[in-house]
Amino acid sequence: MNTLMTSTESRVLAEVADQISDDLARRLRCSEIAPLLEEAISYCLLSGGKRLRPALVLLSAEATGVDRSIALGPACALEMIHTFSLVHDDLPAMDDDAMRRGRPTLHVQAGEATAILAGDAMLSMAFEWATDVAVEPGAIVRIVRELATATTDMISGQVYDTIGGLPTELTDEQRLQIIQRTKTGALLRAACRMGAICGEADPQTEEHLVAYGEALGEMFQIVDDLLDVTQTAEHVGKATGKDLEAGKLTSPGVVGIDKSREEVERLRQRAHAALAALGAEADPLRSLCDEMAVRTR
Amino acid sequence: MNTLMTSTESRVLAEVADQISDDLARRLRCSEIAPLLEEAISYCLLSGGKRLRPALVLLSAEATGVDRSIALGPACALEMIHTFSLVHDDLPAMDDDAMRRGRPTLHVQAGEATAILAGDAMLSMAFEWATDVAVEPGAIVRIVRELATATTDMISGQVYDTIGGLPTELTDEQRLQIIQRTKTGALLRAACRMGAICGEADPQTEEHLVAYGEALGEMFQIVDDLLDVTQTAEHVGKATGKDLEAGKLTSPGVVGIDKSREEVERLRQRAHAALAALGAEADPLRSLCDEMAVRTR
């Protein structure tokens, strides 16, 4: 169901999603883990999803002029990190979500202990997969560090968002920005940097791609927040209206719906500007950001 | 309290424990994470503990003839992995333990959401720390892979031990061996291999150290199982008699107390034999294994 959704919403993601899903399935089959873990991880990892993060890794590598396939290991690693975070965020002690991508969440399906352990295993397996890339070892070490710091940043963001702990003197807008940059932004930025490293990009090109990832990440979160207040759960495929209910900071909640929409357009342009020095190899990234600005789920 | 315990029980661990604890504290202070996470991780990470795994990394590096300090990054990484696994294993949905090292477990102290997220953060931070070592990048990549596969193996072992899923045709003894080799054995073996890589050991020396780690790991678990049936909780510092209560497979449960004690001695000798080709630099490892064979907590 979700794959169909994706293909109608983003031509660019539809084009790479199958390659990513096939590679995720192959890596999972080859892994030597407890069969119960493999089953649990397969349930979450191969149930659709946009594949936005791994796609960004592949397309950022491609934008540097190499074949996108070189970046499949790090791309799959990043999708594992994203999936682990969804599984743990859904747990009863966290967001307590019963549905994800139109199906019962893992802890509902297989029990809480399995969900905790499967999330942990996805996190550590990601670091095996991240090193599976044919670039020189120094570049692999950089990929590992980027993946690790981005994951830690994402977890910090989750803490700020669900537990708190940000300095009280910050305005809501400042808090929202910190949460966005860590919770969602860190992995999207890392995706672009990891792709650039896989393509052995020069430092300037790498920074252009990271700037693109930052703008896209901020835009993505605002669109997500807008969908949470404007769309039905059935359409989006997960519970909506939850942010408001949980008293979470969101862009429409802090600056209003109209200003959030303006911000989306401003960030879309900033993402394009970041790619100005890159050639036609970066066209899929350009199209992707246009598509993400107008997505409805 | 625990540090005192350690120093009376193992001279070798007492000698390196402070260096490890200081470095753990320093790395944690330097990390840019949510303050609530830092506090939670500090609560678990700096509350004593034997420091057996990081000590094995340092002493294995030393056994190859280099200064042990070179291996501090990977050593601290491994202690983070061990500590994350304790935090998640203690969760209500897992072993549901209220006490650890004589203090309330993290989820009792700070809440379940914090315990889940702090565990996750320790896991990802470990991979940052693991790359902080002054050897050539190819060796760092090997360290990362070893840490990742060992962590995944440990999680598989935890699944076998608490949820199950091992083939039904295996005997209890075979199941116990698989659980031991994954749940406890994987990290202890990895400790020795990571130390060997930090010391840029030749392949043969590396295999000797790994063989030592395997024997020590198996011995360590049997001693742990023996303590669970023969010692009081107050003396050991955590709940005892729990394995029996939970119906878990243990060495004394499967082969009896006397045969378990014989096995400890056999493994102690095997650990010594593995080091036969190494010089006096490996003496701390030799003493450590003797001390671990007779520990009472």
Boltz contact constraints between the chains, C-beta under 6 A:
constraints:
  - contact:
      token1: [A, 33]
      token2: [B, 156]
      max_distance: 6.0
  - contact:
      token1: [A, 34]
      token2: [B, 156]
      max_distance: 6.0
  - contact:
      token1: [A, 34]
      token2: [B, 159]
      max_distance: 6.0
  - contact:
      token1: [A, 34]
      token2: [B, 160]
      max_distance: 6.0
  - contact:
      token1: [A, 34]
      token2: [B, 165]
      max_distance: 6.0
  - contact:
      token1: [A, 35]
      token2: [B, 165]
      max_distance: 6.0
  - contact:
      token1: [A, 36]
      token2: [B, 159]
      max_distance: 6.0
  - contact:
      token1: [A, 36]
      token2: [B, 163]
      max_distance: 6.0
  - contact:
      token1: [A, 36]
      token2: [B, 165]
      max_distance: 6.0
  - contact:
      token1: [A, 37]
      token2: [B, 159]
      max_distance: 6.0
  - contact:
      token1: [A, 88]
      token2: [B, 116]
      max_distance: 6.0
  - contact:
      token1: [A, 93]
      token2: [B, 112]
      max_distance: 6.0
  - contact:
      token1: [A, 93]
      token2: [B, 113]
      max_distance: 6.0
  - contact:
      token1: [A, 94]
      token2: [B, 113]
      max_distance: 6.0
  - contact:
      token1: [A, 112]
      token2: [B, 93]
      max_distance: 6.0
  - contact:
      token1: [A, 113]
      token2: [B, 93]
      max_distance: 6.0
  - contact:
      token1: [A, 113]
      token2: [B, 94]
      max_distance: 6.0
  - contact:
      token1: [A, 113]
      token2: [B, 163]
      max_distance: 6.0
  - contact:
      token1: [A, 116]
      token2: [B, 88]
      max_distance: 6.0
  - contact:
      token1: [A, 117]
      token2: [B, 155]
      max_distance: 6.0
  - contact:
      token1: [A, 117]
      token2: [B, 159]
      max_distance: 6.0
  - contact:
      token1: [A, 120]
      token2: [B, 155]
      max_distance: 6.0
  - contact:
      token1: [A, 121]
      token2: [B, 152]
      max_distance: 6.0
  - contact:
      token1: [A, 121]
      token2: [B, 155]
      max_distance: 6.0
  - contact:
      token1: [A, 123]
      token2: [B, 123]
      max_distance: 6.0
  - contact:
      token1: [A, 124]
      token2: [B, 148]
      max_distance: 6.0
  - contact:
      token1: [A, 124]
      token2: [B, 151]
      max_distance: 6.0
  - contact:
      token1: [A, 124]
      token2: [B, 152]
      max_distance: 6.0
  - contact:
      token1: [A, 125]
      token2: [B, 152]
      max_distance: 6.0
  - contact:
      token1: [A, 127]
      token2: [B, 127]
      max_distance: 6.0
  - contact:
      token1: [A, 127]
      token2: [B, 148]
      max_distance: 6.0
  - contact:
      token1: [A, 128]
      token2: [B, 148]
      max_distance: 6.0
  - contact:
      token1: [A, 128]
      token2: [B, 149]
      max_distance: 6.0
  - contact:
      token1: [A, 131]
      token2: [B, 141]
      max_distance: 6.0
  - contact:
      token1: [A, 131]
      token2: [B, 144]
      max_distance: 6.0
  - contact:
      token1: [A, 131]
      token2: [B, 145]
      max_distance: 6.0
  - contact:
      token1: [A, 137]
      token2: [B, 137]
      max_distance: 6.0
  - contact:
      token1: [A, 137]
      token2: [B, 138]
      max_distance: 6.0
  - contact:
      token1: [A, 137]
      token2: [B, 141]
      max_distance: 6.0
  - contact:
      token1: [A, 138]
      token2: [B, 137]
      max_distance: 6.0
  - contact:
      token1: [A, 140]
      token2: [B, 141]
      max_distance: 6.0
  - contact:
      token1: [A, 141]
      token2: [B, 131]
      max_distance: 6.0
  - contact:
      token1: [A, 141]
      token2: [B, 137]
      max_distance: 6.0
  - contact:
      token1: [A, 141]
      token2: [B, 140]
      max_distance: 6.0
  - contact:
      token1: [A, 144]
      token2: [B, 131]
      max_distance: 6.0
  - contact:
      token1: [A, 144]
      token2: [B, 144]
      max_distance: 6.0
  - contact:
      token1: [A, 145]
      token2: [B, 131]
      max_distance: 6.0
  - contact:
      token1: [A, 148]
      token2: [B, 124]
      max_distance: 6.0
  - contact:
      token1: [A, 148]
      token2: [B, 127]
      max_distance: 6.0
  - contact:
      token1: [A, 148]
      token2: [B, 128]
      max_distance: 6.0
  - contact:
      token1: [A, 149]
      token2: [B, 128]
      max_distance: 6.0
  - contact:
      token1: [A, 151]
      token2: [B, 124]
      max_distance: 6.0
  - contact:
      token1: [A, 152]
      token2: [B, 121]
      max_distance: 6.0
  - contact:
      token1: [A, 152]
      token2: [B, 124]
      max_distance: 6.0
  - contact:
      token1: [A, 152]
      token2: [B, 125]
      max_distance: 6.0
  - contact:
      token1: [A, 155]
      token2: [B, 117]
      max_distance: 6.0
  - contact:
      token1: [A, 155]
      token2: [B, 120]
      max_distance: 6.0
  - contact:
      token1: [A, 155]
      token2: [B, 121]
      max_distance: 6.0
  - contact:
      token1: [A, 156]
      token2: [B, 33]
      max_distance: 6.0
  - contact:
      token1: [A, 156]
      token2: [B, 34]
      max_distance: 6.0
  - contact:
      token1: [A, 159]
      token2: [B, 34]
      max_distance: 6.0
  - contact:
      token1: [A, 159]
      token2: [B, 36]
      max_distance: 6.0
  - contact:
      token1: [A, 159]
      token2: [B, 37]
      max_distance: 6.0
  - contact:
      token1: [A, 159]
      token2: [B, 117]
      max_distance: 6.0
  - contact:
      token1: [A, 160]
      token2: [B, 34]
      max_distance: 6.0
  - contact:
      token1: [A, 163]
      token2: [B, 36]
      max_distance: 6.0
  - contact:
      token1: [A, 163]
      token2: [B, 113]
      max_distance: 6.0
  - contact:
      token1: [A, 165]
      token2: [B, 34]
      max_distance: 6.0
  - contact:
      token1: [A, 165]
      token2: [B, 35]
      max_distance: 6.0
  - contact:
      token1: [A, 165]
      token2: [B, 36]
      max_distance: 6.0
